[in-house]
Amino acid sequence: MNAARKIRKYLTRQGENDSLRVLLELAHALDGKQHFALERLYELDSEYFELGLELMRDWRLDRHRLARGKLVSLLSPTASEADERDAGA
């Protein structure tokens, strides 16, 4: 399973938290070719830190093969998933 799918799975299971927010910001920065302060990754628990590294590896390997925005679309919940998450809260 690639990093984007793992992050999305975390989002659907546990909702957004500070660590996932950092990873989402990293994904958006990669997608938009924007700056991201890497020291923010060092502040994460090792599980999320490794997931951030995996996200960057996947992005580097896939950037020439994937259409622009695919990673972010994988991470963005669909309307029905958002409704399900809101209903469970």
C-alpha positions in Angstrom: 0.0 0.0 0.0 1.4 3.4 -0.9 1.8 6.2 1.6 -1.1 8.3 0.3 -3.5 5.4 0.8 -2.1 4.7 4.3 -2.7 8.4 5.2 -6.2 8.3 3.8 -6.9 5.1 5.8 -5.7 6.8 9.0 -8.0 9.7 8.2 -11.1 7.6 7.7 -10.4 5.5 10.8 -9.3 8.1 13.3 -10.1 11.5 11.8 -7.6 14.3 11.4 -5.1 14.9 14.2 -2.0 17.1 14.4 0.4 14.4 13.0 -1.9 13.7 10.0 -2.4 17.4 9.5 1.4 17.8 9.0 1.4 14.9 6.5 -1.5 16.5 4.6 0.3 19.8 4.5 3.4 17.9 3.2 1.3 16.3 0.5 -0.2 19.6 -0.6 3.2 21.2 -0.6 4.6 18.4 -2.8 1.6 18.7 -5.1 1.8 22.5 -5.4 5.6 22.6 -5.5 5.5 24.8 -2.4 7.9 25.0 0.5 7.6 22.7 3.5 9.7 23.0 6.7 11.2 19.5 7.1 11.8 20.1 10.7 8.1 19.6 11.2 8.5 16.0 10.3 11.1 15.6 13.1 8.5 16.6 15.6 6.3 13.6 14.7 6.2 10.2 16.4 8.3 7.7 14.5 5.3 6.0 12.9 4.2 9.3 11.3 7.7 10.4 10.6 8.3 7.2 8.6 5.0 7.7 6.8 6.2 11.2 5.8 9.4 9.8 4.4 7.5 7.1 2.5 5.2 9.8 1.1 8.2 11.7 -0.2 9.7 8.5 -1.7 6.4 7.7 -3.4 6.1 11.2 -4.7 9.6 11.2 -6.1 9.1 7.9 -7.8 5.6 8.6 -9.1 5.8 12.3 -10.0 6.6 11.5 -13.6 3.9 8.9 -13.9 0.9 10.3 -12.0 -1.3 13.0 -13.3 -1.0 16.3 -11.3 -3.3 16.3 -8.2 -3.7 12.5 -8.0 -2.0 12.3 -4.6 -4.1 15.0 -3.2 -7.3 13.5 -4.6 -6.3 10.2 -3.0 -6.1 12.0 0.4 -9.2 14.0 0.0 -12.2 12.1 1.4 -15.3 11.9 -0.8 -18.5 13.5 0.3 -20.0 10.2 1.4 -16.9 9.4 3.5 -17.0 12.8 5.1 -20.8 12.3 5.8 -20.0 8.9 7.4 -17.3 10.3 9.6 -19.5 13.2 10.7 -22.3 10.8 11.5 -20.0 8.8 13.7 -18.9 11.8 15.7 
